[in-house]
Every structure is written in structure tokens, then in C-alpha cells.
Amino acid sequence: MERKVIVMKVLIIGLGIITGVFFLPVSTYAAVGWVVGSNADGYGTILHTTDSGKTWERQTAGVPDVTLWAVGAVNSSTAWVVGSNVDGYGTILHTTDGGATWERQTAGVPDVEFYKLSVVDRDNIWVVGDNGTVLRTVNGGKTWERVGVGVIPEVNLQGVYAVTPDNIWVTGSNYEGYGLILHTTDGGKTWRREGTPEELAGVYILGVNAVNPFLAWAVGHKTTIFNTKDGGNTWTLQAMKSSYMDANEVYAVDAKNVWVAADYGTILHTSDGGKTWEYQTSGVGQYLMGVSAIDKDNAWMVGTYPEGGGAIVHTHDGGKTWENQTPGTIAGLWGVYFVSTGNGGRDVKVSCFISTLAHKLNWMRRFSRESAF
């Protein structure tokens, strides 16, 4: 309850809060990236870097005055951003020139707030948000289609991971007493709820990430880490590290190496597929909200204090050491996303990238009226 009050103060004082970040590795030592955040000075915040975050420039052309929660891309030119609703539509922005200009996409887009997206390729993108909203596009966002209407519960959806254009996991609030994990294998024509009340009792699911259509991890409330090895038929609790904080996002590099970002600067890591989990020292105290990696050695995490004040930490040695890369002017960071260009510009291993504060802010507004805790 105390966290609900504190974080809402961030909204009240109107800080320019950063809510998502995407990186595209160009080489071992340089990466192209975008950071997105709350509106300030008449625009939603989009920052762009071409030197792994050493310097940033703000991009404003075509950017509306709304909070932007998440960003994903297929290469250094083509990217999407999602955020708050305004003027009758949820915000979906698209660039094909590296962010020099952004164009709003509205065809088929409802008037709801969007929190996460998963970019499969330049045509296939999935977006989730308020009121059980799941959108997909098969033409790069020229048109968007809502799927699962009448089937997907009208709850807050915080996680999405598309393994392929047809195989997608979506996660969200505690619904009917246990965490919500939904799965489609036919592009959203049909959906199956996964996990049982016994397996996912009393938690909400903040993030999901997969190595392939069979092997995936999901994380959430009480620092829970769940794993499936059979495409979601069964979910096993691998770890429950703390009842007073959340595991906010997960990134699986491969079948053995997985990172989890959690509250209070907490980093969890496994190198044996989750048989054992170890704590790694981040050197920061912020809630770590997002994680992304390009291999088992190089990873980034981002986070924020409830009252603002972001952090970016990076490891180049598998988490033995973490370096603080935080720029001095950033109020808060909520997500990080890397994409490899080793497959013609398409994600070699697509990350369910951004764990935005959107889900936390909405839980803090709404879960006081629900039974998730």
C-alpha cells in the first residue's frame, strides 16, 4: 500500500519519466538504441543513441504529448513505440528513418493505453494494454486488428512475447485467484489459459520470455519465477525469492542462461536453466524494470526509484560485475530491449522486452480493489 502512494506522486509532480528503451547492437562495443518515457515540454520522450548510450539526442518530429511506455525495432531504421491514449486512440508510433520522424498509426487502434509490444519482424507486431486488449498487425502497422474479444478477460495485460507470428504468450493480472498466462498457437484465433490455480496461486505475471515454442519463463509478484518446458501445458515454480517485492522482467538468452530484473536493484541469474538462481550485485537501489541481453556475457538492466531517478547497468562478463551507465538527466527508466541483426535485420532471439511501470501504476491504482495481493 505504501508503494501505491509513493509511485502515484511521480505522476502528480509530472516528471519526465523514461519508460522503455531499445538497443540494436552494431558491434561488440557500439549499439544503436531508443529510450522512451513520459511527456515533457510538449512531447512524449524519445531519446536516441548511436554509441551504446554514451550520448543521447531527443527525437520529437511527429511525437505526441503523451507518455510513451515501450519501444521495439527490427533494425536501426525501423521501430515502433506504444503509449498512452489520446485523441480517441491508443498511441502507436512508427519510424522507418531511425526516428528522425515518427508517424502515428491509428487504423483499427482502440482508445486504450498500451503497455507492451513484441516485434517479430517488419510486418508482424503484437501489442497489449488495458481492458484485455491484444492487437496484432501483419502489415507493419498499416492496419491493426484486435484479437481475443470475448475470450481474453478484460484485465490489465502487462506482458507479451511472440516466438513466431502465430505463437504468442500474453500475461497479466491476477484473475480468478491466480496469475494470468494466455497462449495462442494460431495467431490469435484461439487462446488457451495456462497454469493452474495451484501453480500460479495469488500472483500476477509481469513478464514473459521464451527461447522457443516449448521453453519459456514468466515472472511476477513475490519475486516468483515460473518455467515451462512443454509449450505451456505445465508451469513449474523455480524460485520465490521474496514476498515483499516483484520480479519485473525476464530475458532468456538460451536454454541455460536467464536473467531476471527485480525491485530494489535485485538481479537474479541462472546458468543451468533455472535449477539454481543466484543474486548478482547491480550497485543500484532502483526497481529494476527491464532486462535485455545480446549473449550470455553482455546484458543491460534499467530501473527507477518510485520518486524518479533512473538507472542503467551493464555487464560484459555474465554478471560478475555490473557497470553503472546512467546518464545524469534521466528521471526514471522502465525497460530495455536488444535485437540482433545477425538474421537479416530480424530478431535472432526476440525479447519480450519492456517491463514498463505502466503495469505497476495501474496495479497500484486498481489492485487495492482486487485480490492479487
Sequence and secondary structure as in RCSB ss.txt:
>XXXX:A:sequence
MERKVIVMKVLIIGLGIITGVFFLPVSTYAAVGWVVGSNADGYGTILHTTDSGKTWERQTAGVPDVTLWAVGAVN
SSTAWVVGSNVDGYGTILHTTDGGATWERQTAGVPDVEFYKLSVVDRDNIWVVGDNGTVLRTVNGGKTWERVGVG
VIPEVNLQGVYAVTPDNIWVTGSNYEGYGLILHTTDGGKTWRREGTPEELAGVYILGVNAVNPFLAWAVGHKTTI
FNTKDGGNTWTLQAMKSSYMDANEVYAVDAKNVWVAADYGTILHTSDGGKTWEYQTSGVGQYLMGVSAIDKDNAW
MVGTYPEGGGAIVHTHDGGKTWENQTPGTIAGLWGVYFVSTGNGGRDVKVSCFISTLAHKLNWMRRFSRESAF
>XXXX:A:secstr
 HHHHHHHHHHHHT   EEEEEEEESSSS EEEEEEEEEETTEEEEEEESSTTSS EE  TT  SS EEEEEESS
SS EEEEEEEETTEEEEEEESSTTSS EE  TT  SS EEEEEE SSS EEEEEGGG EEEESSTTSS EE  TT
TS SS EEEEEESSSS EEEEEEEETTEEEEEEESSTTSS EEES TTTTBT  EEEEEESSSS EEEEEGGGEE
EEESSTTS  EEEEE  SSS EEEEEESSSS EEEEESTTEEEEESSTTSS EEEE S  SEEEEEEESSSS EE
EEEE TTS EEEEEESSTTSS EE   TT     B  B   TBTTB SS    B  HHHHHHHHHHGGGSS  
